[in-house]
Amino acid sequence: MAGFEPGSLPDLLPLYYRRLFPHGPYGRWLSYGGVVKNYFQRREFSFTLRDDIYVRYQSFNSPQELEKEMQKMNPYKIDVGAVYSHRPSQCNTVHRGAFQAQEKELVFDIDMTDYDDVRSCCSSAEICSKCWTLMTIAIRVIDRALVEDFGVKHRLWVYSGRRGVHCWVCDDAVRKWSSAMRSATVEYLTLVKGGSETVKKVNLTDPIHPFISNSLSLVEPYFEEYALVGQDILGSNESWEKVVALVPEHILRLLLREFPKKRDSLQRWELLKNKMDKCRPSHAESEIMLQFCFPRLDINVSKGVSHLLKSPFSVHPKTGRVSVPIDLQKLDQFDPFAVPTISRLCSELDTAHEEEEEDGEKENEAEPVPKRRTRDYKKTSLAPYVRVFERFVEEMEKSRKGELLRKSDLQGDF
């Protein structure tokens, strides 16, 4: 990637952790108001150090102590884990049965590599603007379900820094969910089932569940641009055979005869839809759209209370991109390639520092005017992403205060 060499990471991390990592809202997020005693102190943090040295079960007295340790160790990766019954750093001194993960955010990890069977533009860890649409669809489908079907309020969507997205569900009640409840939630949100040997991975039956029909209404507006134009899934004999394998046998034979007469994927899709309209109650048209576009979740990440997930604002060691929060109000405009890299941020800081020195020299020649110091991240392209994170934290704090007031009123505690 232009502007970043993986070998430069050790030189750039100290500056990033010292001057850019947004510790104020970060500490407030993971403390959740400090209502529960020692909540932050019982949170697990994991560091991946140079040469893939992996350090688990770390815990800190305060966000400030965490900050100092990051500046000291300069981890290549920071993972956030569960809140335990005891401080994770003391896990070896506690009886094994007594050391238990008590709560954690419900998390989702959506990785582009899981879509390799439905994208032709890229494969493995590669992404481009064409296939990134899959992440946009995934966020829209999962977020709608979380809010409308599960009543969730506080969700933080984060770009992983390379090829996918993460979601942190932070509602108080959800953080206490058991593994069974988390597993059931992921199962509810899963439609695409089966490994590489499974041809048809989506099977719909009547009546169509509202979750599926609502998801289809979100998938459909993206399907033409993503699948028919971007991926050209009906553009050649080889590609359309994968699609017609998902329709009833008698329709399959008809399509294989007629497809060569059509000009492109758009015309072939119209033909397929017209034939399926005469073949009700088949749901093949919807099943194709869902198989090619529906979110694919890693169930193991979500079901385990003790599972670790990369922290927001980590720097990806392969790309140098910062793992930034995504503004859902501007979801369709989010560009993973425009995300700030650590080298870009450090360069912006250098420029800002030089300009401050020049301004300082000019001010020394005139009357001194007291100036309030601007936080370093506000001088860089990281600022709008931090603001998204701050809004998320502020909404949680506002909601928490409202709930405390409500409970106080119910108890007559005025």
N, C-alpha and C positions, 0 to 999 in steps of 0.2 A: 504494500500500500504506500502511495506517495506520501512523503513527509514523516514517515515513521519507520525506523529500523528496530526490530525486536532487541537487538543488542544494546540499544540506547536506554532501555527501560530502567536498569539499575541507576543510571545517572539522573533520570528525570523524576523517579518516584519520590525521593526525599523532598524535593521542592513541592510536588503535588500534595503530599500529606501534610506538609508544614503550612502551606499557604492557601490551598484550594479546597480541600475536603470539607464539606459544609457541616461541621460538627454541631452547630447550634440546633437546627431542626432535626438532625440525625439522632442526637441524644434524647430529644423530646419524644421522637417517634418510638424508640425502643424502651422508653421508660413508662409510656402510657400514663402520664400524670403522676407517677410515683405513689399512687394510691395503695398498691400492694407493697408491703415491706420487702426491701432487698430485691425488687423485681429485676432491675438492671444487673445487679451483682450476680444473679442466678442465671443470666443469659449466656449461652455458649457462643464464642467466636472462634473461628478457625482461620489460621493463616497458612497460605502456601508460599514458601520462601524460594529463593533462588535454588536451582538444581532440583526442583520438585520436592523439596523438604516440606512435609505436611505436619502442621502442629494443631492438634485438636484440643478440645476441652479447656480453652482459655476463658477466663472471666476477669472482670475489672470492677473496681469500686465505683467508678464514675465514667462518664463519657470522656472527661479530661484525661483520665488515666489510660483509657483506650487510645486516645489521640497520641499521647506520649509514646506508647508502645509501638504504634504504627510508624512514628517518626524514627524510632530506634531500630526496628526490624525491617522496615520497608517491604512489606509482603507483596508478592506478585498478584495475589488474589486474597480477598477477604470473604469468608462465608459466615452467614448468620444462622444460628441454630435455635434450639428450643430453650425455654425457661425451665430449669430443673428444680428438684426438691432441695438440692444443696448447690453450693457454688461449684460449677464444673471444674475449676482448678483444684478442688479438693476431692475429686471423684475417687482417687486412689486411696483416700483415707476413710471413705464411707463404705459401709457394708453394701455389697453389690445389689442386693434386693431393695435397699433403701434409696439408692440413687435412681430417680425416675424422672423422665421428661413429663412435665405437668401441663404445659400448654405451649402453643406456637401458632403463628399465623397460618391460615390455610394457603398453600402456595401452589401455583401452576407453572410448569415449565413447558413451553412450546418450542420445539426445535425444528428448523427447516429440513434437517436430514430425514425426518420422518415422512416427508412429502416427496421423496425422490422418485416414487413411482408415478407421480402425477405432474411432474415438471420436467421439461426438456431443455430449458435455458441454462440450468446449473445443476450441480450435484454435490453431494457431501457438504462441506462447510462453505461452499460458494453461495453467494446470493447476488441478486441484481434487482433492478426496479420492477421487472416483470413478475418475478416470483414473490417479492416482498408483499404483494397484494394478499397472499395467503395469510400473512401475519395480521394484516389489517382486518381481514374477514374473521380470523380467530378471535381477535380482541372484541370485535363487535358482537359475535355470537355468544362468547362466554360471559362478557360483561352484562349483556342484556339478561341472560339467565340468572346471573348472580343477583342482580338488582330486583328483577320482576318475579322470578320463581323462588328465590331463597330469601328475599328481603334484606340483602346485604347493602350496607351504606358505604363502607370505607374500603376502597380498592386502590392499590397503587400498581400501575402497569409500568414496566421497566424494560428498556431495550437491553439485551444481554451484552452488547458490545461486539458481537460477531454475527450470529446466524439465527437468533430467535428472540423471544420475549418471555418475561416472567410476570406473574401476578401475585401480589401479596394482599390477602383478604384479612383485614385487621380489626373487624368488629369484636368487641369484648366476648360475646357469647361464642363466636366462631373459633376464637383462639383456644377455647377450652374443649373443642370437639375431640372425640375419641378417634382412633384409627378407623374404626368401623364406620363412623359417620362420614369421615373424609373419603373413604373408599366408596361408600354409597353415592356420595356427591359426584365423584369422578365417573362412576358407572352411569349415572344419570346423564352426564354431559358427553358420553361417548357413543358415537354412532358407527364410526369406521372401525370394523373389527376383522382381524385375520392378518396373518403374516404375508410374506412375499409370494407364497404359493396359492393364496386365496385370490381368485379372480374377482368375485363379486363381494365387496366388503360392506355394503349397505343394503339392508333388506327391510323394506317398509311393509307394514300390514295395516289394514283398516280396523278401527278408526285411527287416523293419524294423530299422534299425541300433540297437544298444543306446543310443547317445546320444539318439536320437529317442524311444525308449520311456521312457527315464529322464526326459527333458524333459517328456513328456506326463504322467507321474505327478506332476510338480510343477505343471504348468499346470492340470490338471483340477480340483483343489480350489478354484481361484480363478475358474474359468470361469463358473459359474452367477451368483455375486454380481457379478462384473465385467461380463460380456457380456450375460447375460440380464436381470438386474435393473438394474444401473447404467447400461448403455448401451442396454438394451431392443432388441437387434439384430433381434428378430422381432416388434416391437411394432406395425409398420404395413406396409402394402403396399410402400411405398418402401424401407423398411429390409430387409424379408425377401427382396426380390428380389435384393439383393446376396449374401445367404446361399445361397439355393437355386441361384444361378448356379454354385455350387461342387459341386453334386451331379450324378449321372448324369441324362441327359435324361429318361428315363421316370419317374424319381423326382421330378424337378422338376415335371413336369406334375401329378402326383398331389398333391404338397404345395401347389401353387398352388390346387388345388380345395378341399383340406381346411383349410388355414390359417385362412381367414375364419371357420370354425366354432369355432375354439378361442379361449379367453378372453385369453391373454397369451403372452409369450415362453416362459415355462416350459412351458406345455402344448404349444406348437408345437415346442419342442426335443424333448420326449418323443416326439411324433409322428415327427419326423425321425429320431430314433434307432431307433425301432421299425421304420420302413421300411428304414433302412440295414442293420439286422440281417438282413433278408431278402435283402439285395443284396450278400452277400460275394462276392469278396474286396475290395470297395471300401473305401477308407480315408477317405471323405468326412467322416465325423464328426470324426476326428482332424485332418484337414487344416483343417477350419473352426476348431477350437479353436486350432490352431497359427497360422493366418493372423491370427486376432484377438488373440492373446496372446503369441506368441513374440518374444523379443528381436530388435531391429533395430539392428545395429552399423554404425558408420561405418568402413568398411574402411581408408580413407585415414589415419585417426588412428592405427590400430593397426599398419599395415604399415611405416610410415616410421620409421627409427631416429632421424632428426633432427626428427621432428614435436614441436611444443610442446603442452603441456596445462596448463590452469589449475592453479596451485598450491593444495593444501589450505590453508584458512584465509584465502584471498583473500575480499574483499568484493565482491559483485556490484553493479556501478554502477547497475543498473536497479531492483533490489529492496532493496538494502542488506543482504541476508542474507549471512551468513558461510558459506563453502563448508566444511562440517564433515564429519568422518569419521562413518560410519554403523556402529552396533553391530549386527553380524549376529545376535547373540543376541536382539536386540529389534527385528528387522527389521520385523515386522508392526505394531509400535507407532510406527515412525518417522513423524513428521509434518513435512513441509517448511515448513508455516506456523508451526510452533512453534520453528523454528531462530532463534537470536538474530540480531538485526539490529545494525548498528554503532551506531545511535542508542540502542537499548536498552542495549547494553553500556556506552556512555559514560555513560548515565544511572545505571546500576548502580554504576559507578565513582564518580560524583559522590556518590551516597548513601553508599557505603562510606567515602569520604574524610571526609564530614561526621560520620559515626558515629565514625570514628577520632579526629577532632579533639575530639569531645565526651568520648570515653574518655580521651584524653590530658589534658584539663583535669582530669578527676576523679582521674587517677593523680598528677598534679602536687600535688594536695592531700594525697595519702597518700604512703606509702613507695614509691619507684621500684622497679619490678620489671622486670628485663630481659626483653624479648619478642622472639621470633623473627619477623621480618617475613614476612607471607604474600604470596606472589606475586599480582600484581594479578588475573590471569585467574581465580584460585580464588575471587574475591569476586563473580564474575559467572555468568550462565547459560551461559557458554562452558566452564566447568570440566568437566562430564561428557563433552563431546566431546573435550577435550584428553586426558582420561583414556583414552578409546578409542584415541586416537593413541599415547599413551605405552605402552599394553599391546602395540600392534602393534610398536612399535620395540623394546620389551623382549623380545618373542618372537623377533624377528630377531637381536638381540644374543645371546640365549641359544643359539639354533640355531648361530650363527657360532662361539661359544666351544666348543660341543660338537664341531663339525666340526674346529676347530683341534686340540682334544685328541685326536680320533680319528686325525688325520694324524700327530700327534706320537707316539702309541702305535705306529702302524704302522711308523714309522721307528726305533722303539726309542729315542726321544729323551726320556729320563726326567729 
